[in-house]
Amino acid sequence: MIHLTEVRDTLPEGVQLVAVSKFHPAELIREAYDQGQRIFGESRVQELREKQTALPDDIEWHFIGHLQPNKVKYIAPFIRLIHAVDSFKLLCEIDKQGRKVGRVIDCLLELHLAAEETKFGFTKAECLAMLEEGAWRELRNVRLTGLMCMASHTDEEARIRQDFHEASVFFDEVKTRFFADEPSFCQRSWGMSGDYPIAIEERATLVRIGSAIFGEREG
Ligand SMILES: *Cc1c(COP(=O)(O)O)cnc(C)c1O
């Protein structure tokens, strides 16, 4: 029993749902697929490969977790969007693997705004420095289509809103300075089961929702 429709019914037009199926078996994904869901998010390479092989070809797989450069090659042939690019090195590797399989792979840059030290991602300063440096413009087999972030891990709504708001303001800065002529740079990936209504108020275009659809998972 999944809660796909309940969640989908709460999303306004213009917000796409990434159904986060990590740690859940292929049968549950199939159930969501049969109810019309096509975008699924996974965060482990091996698990994603197994599911991709077992499930229908018209699923749009998104990689939402931390991605190690040496594993890019396993998902390059089919991945539709990589949400959490957190270094220029990773972006270069995605480009290299994209070239090998003749694809241009869409990527989001992951921002680190949360209070926790341990989260991955670029600080705003690091992100701007990378974009200003400009070498990314030479990469022909990746396309930057937006930003991703996670809010601080807290129940404090004000702090969560502040994180998403900061991401939203920063998106406009990056868009204006580096992607003004590129309509494809348009994605704001923020919001999970616990905080997606706030994320939508702060202009998310992609929400990554797992447990609210599939129930609690282990791990
Ligand atoms: C697991 C995960 C989600 C979904 O989390 P839920 O709380 O289950 O909705 C979203 N984004 C990322 C990056 C994740 O790892």
The ligand as an SDF file (V2000), in Angstrom:
LIG
                    3D

 15 15  0  0  0  0  0  0  0  0999 V2000
   16.3520    9.7140    1.1520 C   0  0  0  0  0  0  0  0  0  0  0  0
   16.4270   11.0390    0.5040 C   0  0  0  0  0  0  0  0  0  0  0  0
   15.2570   11.7760    0.2410 C   0  0  0  0  0  0  0  0  0  0  0  0
   13.8760   11.3280    0.6480 C   0  0  0  0  0  0  0  0  0  0  0  0
   13.7240   11.3660    2.0270 O   0  0  0  0  0  0  0  0  0  0  0  0
   12.2840   11.1310    2.7300 P   0  0  0  0  0  0  0  0  0  0  0  0
   12.4360   11.8080    4.0330 O   0  0  0  0  0  0  0  0  0  0  0  0
   12.0970    9.6850    2.8190 O   0  0  0  0  0  0  0  0  0  0  0  0
   11.2770   11.7860    1.8590 O   0  0  0  0  0  0  0  0  0  0  0  0
   15.3990   12.9820   -0.4330 C   0  0  0  0  0  0  0  0  0  0  0  0
   16.5990   13.4490   -0.8020 N   0  0  0  0  0  0  0  0  0  0  0  0
   17.7410   12.7870   -0.5660 C   0  0  0  0  0  0  0  0  0  0  0  0
   19.0310   13.3650   -1.0120 C   0  0  0  0  0  0  0  0  0  0  0  0
   17.6930   11.5670    0.1000 C   0  0  0  0  0  0  0  0  0  0  0  0
   18.8430   10.9110    0.3420 O   0  0  0  0  0  0  0  0  0  0  0  0
  1  2  1  0
  2  3  1  0
  2 14  2  0
  3  4  1  0
  3 10  2  0
  4  5  1  0
  5  6  1  0
  6  7  2  0
  6  8  1  0
  6  9  1  0
 10 11  1  0
 11 12  2  0
 12 13  1  0
 12 14  1  0
 14 15  1  0
M  END
$$$$
